[in-house]
Structures are given as structure tokens and as C-alpha cells.
């Protein structure tokens, strides 16, 4: 009986305890990974939005500086010059400054465009996707910005776009009637492009694109690293818990089981040392001790009766 209890039943209890802890481990790991993935996904999305907004705000600042401080100085020169100086144009300054930023390898896959339906410089001509964005701004004058995803042969990109409107009357000096434009502008870009604009009209869009594949790859790597760390931590805690449970519960139960089995034959030679414990194991040991003492008394009375 002792062999059966100490072998089959204890092994079964070991397996049940191990499988229970394994189930808790896997469930906890799944919950933690789900929460980590949700958290890191939110951080990645927030990082993409922050980078897009930062570049857009920086380019807006460049445009505003050019409009307020550079244009008043350079624009009069274009009226009396054969060669047009584009430094007076806010869009030129913004795209030029961003070009220097792209020289940094960290921003080589970023882009900034001031796409226009009818540009002065044809390199700013909107493509089909950009034209659709501009038309949406034209159809919804109250729309302040638009965001979305673009898939290209070189990867996936997040974009943010803001409308470009003719908000100042002095802009029309170069873009309303070709006859009013500086001669240097006409000589450089011709008389067929970038004219006919109207005050308040949406003529283009500022579009910033940010690569997302690198950011999401970084998110996946972070999730993998955290998952490994959490998994190892949970596994260590599970093994430590299993060892402690065996030491504090299973092993004492096995010893008491073996003593109880032996006490059924030689009760006077057995003592349950665990009875001094103040926990449930001690309570079981005291119960077994009382049973042993009762068995000793019963066996003495039976022996005396048979003599």
C-alpha cells in the first residue's frame, strides 16, 4: 500500500501539479503577450504620428520664415533680374531644407512633397495619388489634414497631408496672370504653368511620408525580446513554485503516508514529527498522531484480553 501511494498516486499528483502550473504559465504568458503587443503597437503608431507631425511642423516653420523674412528681400530682385531666384518661394525653401535632412541616413526613406495640380515647376506636379488627396481637400474645404497608408515597391509608408491654399493676395502676383509675374520667372518656367490661381483656392497639398516597416520591425523585435524575458521569468517562477510545493507539501505528505502505513503494523514505533507545525500539514500530522495513539491503546487492550 505504501509503495502504491508513494509511487503511482504521488507521481500522479506531481503530474497534476506540474500540468496545472504549466497551464497557468501558458495562460499568463498569452495574456501578457497580448497586452505587450497592444502596448507596443500603440507606441509604434504614436511614434509614426509624432515623426510625421514633427517633419510637417518643421517644414511649415521654414515656409513661414521664408515668407516673412526671405521673400521681402529676394522678391524685389526677381523683378529686375533675368535669372529667377527661387529662394523667395516658401515651397522651394521647405523642399530644399528637407533635401538636406534626407542626406542623413536615418531619414533617407522619408519624403516631403508640395504637390500641386498646376505648379510653376513641373517637378512639383501631383501624381495620381497626390491628385486624389488634393481633390478631396478641394471637395471638403473644412478638412485640415488627412492621414493614411501608401504601399510602394520599396515598402509601406504612412503619410500626413495638409492643404495648400492661396491665403495671401501677394501670392497672386506670381500666379494669377502671366503678365503680372516677374520676367525672370517667365524666362525660367515659361508662361503656361502655375498661373490662374485664385484667392482662397486649394491648389495643392503638403505631404509627408514616413516609412513604417522599420518602426514595426523594431516593435516586433521589442516584443520578441520582452516575450523571451517574460517567458523565462514565468518559467523560473513556475519551477521555483513547483520545488517549494514539493518541499513544503508533497514531501511531508509522502513521509506521513509512509509512517501511517507503517503505524498500521507497528504503531508504538512511529512518531509524526510534523505535528509541531502550525499549518495544515501539522493539523493532519496531529490527527494521525491521535489515531496512532488510539491504535496503540486498542492493540494493548486486545493483547491484555487475549492473555
Secondary structure, 3 states (H helix, E strand, C coil): CHHHHHHHHHHHHHHHHHHHHHHHHHHHHHHHHHHHHHHHHHHHHHHHHHHHHHHHHHHHHHHHHHHHHHHHHHHHHHHCCCCCCHHHCHHHHHHHHHHHHHCCHHHCCCEEEEEECCCCCHHHECCHHHHHHHHHHHHCCCCCCEEEEEEECCEEEEEEEEEEECCCHHHHHHHCCHHHCCHHHHHHHCCCCCCCCCCCCEEEEEEEEEECHHHHHHHHHHHHHHHHHHHHHHHHHHHHHHHHHHHHHHHHHHHHHHHHHHHCCCHHHCCCHHHHCCCHHHHHHHHHHHHHHHHHHHHHHHHHHHC
